[in-house]
Amino acid sequence: MSAKTQKWVTLGRVSGVFGVKGWLKVRSYTEPQSNLLTFRAWTLRLAGVDRAVDLEDGLNRAGGIVAKLRGVDDPDSARSVVGADIVVERERLPPLGAGDFYWTDLEGCEVRTTAGVVLGCVDRLMSTGANDVLVLQGVPERLIPFVAGPVVKHVDLAERVIVVDWSPDY
């Protein structure tokens, strides 16, 4: 896959400096949060610039993840990457079982009702605690709970279509 068509997935963000030896506080978007540490090579994306880095060490702590990157050995170097998104190539994510999806794979899918009415395209997903929610592009945004069975009837990633039992009036 060429660099222009490569799909990148944001797995976390550098949120601060931890200590005096270049360690970083990291907010992980993975579930569980410690899954972020299974990726030993990260790309840091900050202000439109990508920087490949290697994870030297990482710890899952009660307050979140702390990580040590190779070559980031002092607080000044660590501060220079605060705010960077941690991204990896989509192809590096582990394969999933049948019926499981990465959120990134659902983004951009067209959402149709069981009657074939197009409701819009998935802009993003969000977690509410009770269940995940599809956020469809448009004004106003349309929110549809991602509940397999009662609401989400079928997901066809090849066709980029999600079929839902949902009223167009909601």
C-alpha positions in Angstrom: 0.0 0.0 0.0 1.4 3.4 -0.9 2.0 6.1 1.7 -0.8 8.1 0.1 -3.4 5.3 0.6 -2.1 4.0 3.9 -4.8 4.0 6.6 -3.5 5.3 9.9 -5.3 4.7 13.2 -4.9 6.9 16.3 -4.2 4.7 19.3 -3.5 7.5 21.9 -2.0 10.8 22.6 1.1 12.1 24.6 -0.5 14.1 27.4 2.4 15.2 29.5 5.9 14.6 31.0 6.5 12.1 33.7 9.7 12.5 35.8 13.1 13.7 34.8 14.3 10.9 32.6 12.2 11.6 29.5 9.2 9.4 30.4 5.8 10.5 29.0 2.3 10.4 30.3 0.1 8.8 27.5 -3.6 8.7 27.1 -4.5 5.3 25.5 -7.6 5.0 23.3 -7.2 1.2 23.2 -9.3 -1.2 25.2 -7.8 -2.2 27.5 -5.5 0.8 27.7 -2.4 -1.4 28.1 -2.9 -2.7 24.5 -1.1 0.4 23.4 2.1 -1.0 24.9 2.0 -4.0 22.6 3.0 -1.7 19.7 6.8 -1.2 19.9 7.0 1.2 17.0 4.9 4.3 17.0 4.5 7.2 14.8 4.0 10.5 16.6 1.9 13.0 14.6 2.2 16.6 15.8 1.3 19.7 13.8 1.1 17.7 10.5 4.6 16.2 11.0 5.1 12.5 11.5 8.0 11.1 13.5 8.8 7.4 13.8 9.8 6.4 17.3 10.5 3.2 19.2 8.9 2.4 22.5 11.8 1.5 24.9 9.6 0.8 27.9 6.1 1.3 29.2 4.0 0.8 32.3 0.3 0.5 32.9 -0.4 2.5 36.0 -3.6 3.3 37.9 -3.5 6.9 36.5 -2.8 5.7 32.9 0.1 4.7 30.7 3.6 6.1 31.1 6.1 5.4 28.3 9.8 5.8 27.6 10.7 6.4 23.9 14.2 5.6 22.6 16.2 8.9 22.3 13.8 10.9 24.5 16.0 11.1 27.6 15.2 14.4 29.4 12.2 16.5 30.2 12.9 19.0 27.4 12.9 16.3 24.8 9.7 14.9 26.4 8.0 18.2 26.3 8.7 18.5 22.6 6.2 15.7 21.9 3.5 16.5 24.3 0.2 16.8 22.4 1.3 14.4 19.7 -1.1 11.7 18.5 0.2 8.1 18.5 -0.7 6.5 15.2 0.0 3.1 13.6 -0.8 1.7 10.3 -4.2 -0.1 10.2 -2.6 -3.2 8.8 -0.6 -3.6 12.1 -3.8 -4.1 14.2 -4.5 -7.7 15.2 -7.1 -9.6 13.3 -10.5 -9.8 14.8 -13.1 -12.5 15.2 -16.3 -12.8 13.2 -18.7 -10.0 14.0 -16.0 -7.8 15.6 -15.0 -4.4 14.1 -12.5 -1.7 14.7 -14.1 1.6 14.9 -11.8 2.9 12.2 -13.3 0.3 9.8 -16.8 1.6 10.3 -15.9 5.3 9.6 -17.2 6.3 6.2 -19.7 3.5 5.9 -23.1 4.3 4.5 -25.9 3.6 7.0 -29.3 2.4 5.6 -32.5 1.4 7.3 -33.9 -2.1 6.8 -36.2 -0.5 4.2 -33.2 0.9 2.3 -33.5 4.5 3.3 -30.0 6.1 3.5 -29.5 7.8 6.8 -26.0 9.1 6.2 -22.4 8.1 6.5 -20.5 7.3 9.7 -18.3 10.2 10.7 -17.1 8.7 13.9 -18.1 6.5 16.9 -18.2 7.4 20.5 -18.5 5.4 23.7 -21.3 6.3 26.1 -20.5 3.7 28.7 -23.7 1.8 28.0 -22.9 1.2 24.4 -21.0 2.6 21.4 -22.8 5.1 19.2 -22.5 5.7 15.5 -22.3 9.5 14.7 -23.5 10.2 11.2 -22.4 13.2 9.2 -25.0 15.9 8.7 -26.7 18.9 10.3 -27.9 18.0 12.8 -25.7 14.9 13.5 -27.6 11.7 13.7 -26.8 9.4 16.7 -27.5 5.7 16.4 -26.7 3.2 19.2 -24.3 0.4 17.9 -26.3 -2.5 19.4 -25.9 -5.6 17.3 -29.2 -7.4 16.8 -31.9 -5.0 17.9 -30.5 -1.9 16.1 -27.5 -2.9 13.9 -28.8 -5.7 11.7 -25.8 -6.2 9.3 -22.4 -4.7 8.7 -20.8 -5.3 5.2 -17.3 -3.9 5.3 -16.7 -4.9 1.7 -19.6 -2.9 0.5 -19.1 -0.2 3.2 -22.7 -0.5 4.3 -24.4 -0.8 7.8 -28.0 -1.8 7.9 -30.0 -0.6 10.9 -33.5 -1.0 12.3 -33.9 2.8 12.9 -36.6 5.3 12.0 -35.5 8.0 9.6 -37.5 10.4 11.8 -35.2 10.0 14.8 
